[in-house]
């Protein structure tokens, strides 16, 4: 499982820049650049979701990452095999505002 860093501070699962969900899905089946990917597990933090966030309390450093980005060098059978990945989107309000900053086009 990759070491995951997440700058999407507006996500309900973000705890100290780690993901407390335990697993995520990176979308972008035909992506050829990081900007064409997104974290489909993103859920915007809201007043109502703040209390819900207490149930997601692991602040996981390594998590299971499913990945649909077929052209990424780290994708093997739709699982991420990078040592470390970063999900970016510090002001995200929806999944499309995030991206996998560790995406590398397979050569």
N, C-alpha and C positions, 0 to 999 in steps of 0.2 A: 504494500500500500504506500502511495506517495505521501511525503510530507507536504501538507497543504497550508498555504498562506492565503488569506482572503482580505482584500481591502474594501469589499462591498459592505461598509459599515452600516448601511441602511437595511441589511438583510436580518431577518429575525433570528437566523441561525449563527450570525457572527458573534463570537465571544472572544474579545481580545485578539482579533485578526486571525482566529482559527475557526473552523466550522464545527458547530456543535450538533449538526444533523447526523453525522456518522457515515454518510455516503452522499455522493452527488452525481448528477448526470450532466456532462458537457455535450451540448448540441453543436451541430455544424457539419452535417454529413459530407457536404462537398466543399468545405472550407479549404482555402489555400493560404489563408492568413489569419492571425489571431483575431482580427476585427470581425471575422465571419463566424466566430464561435460565441457561445454563451453558456452560462450556468442555468440550466432549466430548473434547478432546485431552488433558485432564488425566490424568496418570499419577503416582500417589503415589510419592514417593521412599522407597526402602527400603534396607536394607543391601545387598541384591543389586543394586538399580538404581543405586546410587552409582557403581559401576565402569562400568555401561552409559552413564551420563551423559557420560562423556568423549567419546563419539562425537557428542554434540550440543553442540558447543562454539562456536557462532557468537555467542551472546548478542545476537541480532538486535534491532535497534531498530525496524525496520519489517519487517512480515511480511504474507503473504497471509492474509486472514481470510475464510473461507467463513462465511456466516451464514444460518441457517434462520429467524431472527426476522422473519417477514413484515411485522409491523406497525412495525418500527423505521424511523425516518426515514433512517437511513444505509444501509439494505439496498437494493441495486439488483441484481436478477437473482441473488440469493443470494450477493453479495459485499459486504463492508463498504467503504463509501466515506467513512467518517469520517476526519478528519485525524489524530485520536489516539483510542485506546481504552484502557480499563483493565479488566483481568480481576482480580476480587477473590476472596478466599478464603484468608486467611493461615493458617488452621488446617485447610484442606481435607484430607479423607482419601479423597474420591471426587469425581467430576465434579459431582454434584448440590450439592456444597458451594461451588462456584464460581459466579460470575455475571459478566455483562458490565456493568460499572459505567457504561458510556457509553451504554447503551440509552436511546433517546428514542422515545416513542410518536409515530408519524406523525400529524400533525394534518390 
